[in-house]
Amino acid sequence: MAHGDRRDRGDAVTASGDLNVVGAAALARVRDRGRPRSGAFQNEMDVIADGAVAIRDGLIVAVGTSEEVLAEWDDPAVARLDAAGCTVLPGLVECHSHPLFGGERHEEYADRLGGASLAEVAARGGGIWSSVVATRTTSDDDLSARLDTAYQRILAGGVTTLEVKSGYGLTVDEELRELRLLEESRRLTPLELVITFLGAHVVPQDIASGNGDVSAGEAYTELIATEMLPAVVAQGIAQFHDVTVEDGLFTPAQARRLVHVGQAAELPARIHADAWRPSRGWATAAEVHAVSAEHLTYTPDEEIREVGVSESVAVLLPVAELIYMTDRRANARLFIENDVPVAIATDYCSSIHATSLLQTMSLAAPWFRMTPAEVVVGATLNAAYSLNLAHRCGSLDVGKRGDLIVLNCPHPNEMFLAPGAPLLSGVVIGGKQFPNQEKTEESV
Ligand SMILES: [Zn+2]
């Protein structure tokens, strides 16, 4: 079947959900022991030589050496994926993306590379606000077409579960439209989508700040708390609620208020924290029991030590730091020393078009001085915990969905020496194999 036929959640090569993956030179199992991996425990990915996985009805039924697995599950009627010479990893879990946006921002990046400051870029009409303006005037069909392309590229980067945020609408109607389009986009892709409401992304420039005694940030916080969040809850699509804590955008007090409104409606919180300056974002995330805090570029070392062990996952975004040209990096080593689980994500958004989590992982290791095992755990099990999905994905354990990727290299460490190399040779979601090539013009 041509790839261009209208897909029903993607063209599976094998459609039954029954599969034996055998003979992997290295199979990184990343065993789930009931909590995210942190501290020294994050530095283990449980590699099995000559590894195999048996999947039935979409779920993993056995993991071990090929001999162990085939002794019980060999079946000539079941499709077999020969992974000789290859690495098998759990399907990657991308836990931070903003794929729904209109407009282009490449000129502002070129300007910044040419020496323009953020203030100068904003004065020329750039920044997140420019994407909000463009997204509001982009049709549903055009936004959906962009999502379709993004999902194909993200799948081709080894991802099997993907978190997607709203946040380029910033009015009640526009945020509801974005969440509806994200929900409808599930039919475009075999990826499992996790949908997050991000009303508190930035403060919209067109917010009416009332009588002048109230700041725009306070007026917008009031709108989210009293109108937008109730409407989002009534719509019933959003699975998480993301709030920015950043000097000049939303204060810890405003974030606390919004998180509590969401939590009262059973929407767990994620926090965009300290991306541009120290803003008490990490401490706020830990205090409100957010599932995650993301960016953390400028979180001071003293704040990491003060918070100590936290149930919030620290989601670090190396490509964002690279493209934003920040003069600091998130202190991954100190988070790990303090027994905080660390995850790695791309931050695909209107200003960062990094779709490959595999490539982001190979950058993350030297960028943050993380080991290959720490990064693999960060892009699988810890990311799954940050999405409250560890019961379904993030490791190769019996009972989880049969999501895995096959890399054409003999050990997971090898991919860290090969940023950008086309190592991905197979993606399996729920036991079904998917082609990993982006749809080309000729095949449409
Ligand atoms: Zn973000």
Residues whose N, C-alpha, C, O or C-beta is under 5 A from the ligand:
A	BS01	ZN	none
